[in-house]
Amino acid sequence: MALHSNWPDYWRRLRAALLHPRVDDEALDVALREARARQPLPVLWLIGKTQAGKTSIVRALTGSENAEIGNGFQPCTRTARFYDFPAEAPVVRFLDTRGLGEVAYDPGEDIHYCESQAHLLLGVMKATDIRQDAVFEVLRQVRKRHPEWPVLIAQTGLHEAYPPDGEHLSPYPYDRQSWPPQAPHDLTRALRAQRDRLGKLSGAAPVRWVPVDLTLPEDGYQPANYGLEALWSAIETVSTLGLQAMLRGDAGVRDLYERAAHPHIVGHALTAAGVGALPLVDLVGVPAVQAKLLHGLGRLYGQDWNGRAVSEFLGLLGAGIGAGYLARTAGRELIKFVPWWGQTVGAMWGATTSGATTYALGKAAGYYFAHRGRGGPLDAEALRRIYAEALVASSSLLKPPPGKDRS
């Protein structure tokens, strides 16, 4: 579908902005750094020994199939490291203290840094490894200083305590008060021994233990991510970060492509929200972020985001949505330059509308690419409905993480 030459000017401008955004890369980099400072990432702090299963937890929570995900970690202190996901427009940061339990390792620097950054604390320990004193000591220190912080502890590698040819119990039983008698004796003894050795942490905030077995498909255990739903349930119970909604979407997610696309859409929407709060920069910065998202979604679905695709996509969205998109852009800029009042309200409106329209464009584009790739009919009404529903749904997703006080 080609854009007709007499289509309104705003429609041609929107097409150009999403296909070839005019932006100075250096200025955009500065804007992105400032936007990230305004919209910090929720941070999940992983505390555990090497080989405890921390990388497997990151892989399971993010849904990433990248077997080399550990190589994506970047150093933040001499021995601590971080991993942002998705890398190009992250929605969450994982912090990892690497040296716990190693000889001549003083975790003080790592603990001080991670403690100042983290929103949620997740201890990770292999169920069959009784020597967890280094991990226990860090947990005790942190809770002594922050008795109001909830603590999750994932006990990993359950299958290592199974009898020969043992399999996962189904349904998952370890989220109950008492475990069934058919649970492997060696495993239940190991799980209880770790809990007994830690004892009661100071403070009244909850401590949740979640046994999990996060393996690769070739390991032969089904399901591969055993206990993952229990871990997600615990995360959502003890925190207000909304990580599951940001990383996994909702129950309506239809296929693996849509699930993989979701965190990328949320990440770019959060980035656009941060850029949208900055006067002037968002006129070019937000379309640049949106263009990066749509190009990235095209690659994910194995398709090109080119002039023909842009024209067809915008034609399906309809002129009303295009006019509304540009009206929001113009309106937020005018308001932000009203003295005093505009600097606050305009910045808030700019952030909200930038993030919401980016999220809605991403969700609509996902539908477009999916149906185009299957060669099925493209339903303009369904595309517009997805866009409209995503505008509404964005309000619950595009919010900054809570403050460090957890109150």
Summary of the structure (lengths in Angstrom):
residues: 407
radius of gyration: 23.7
end to end distance: 53.0
largest distance: 75.6
contacts: 1302
relative contact order: 0.13
helix: 54%
strand: 10%
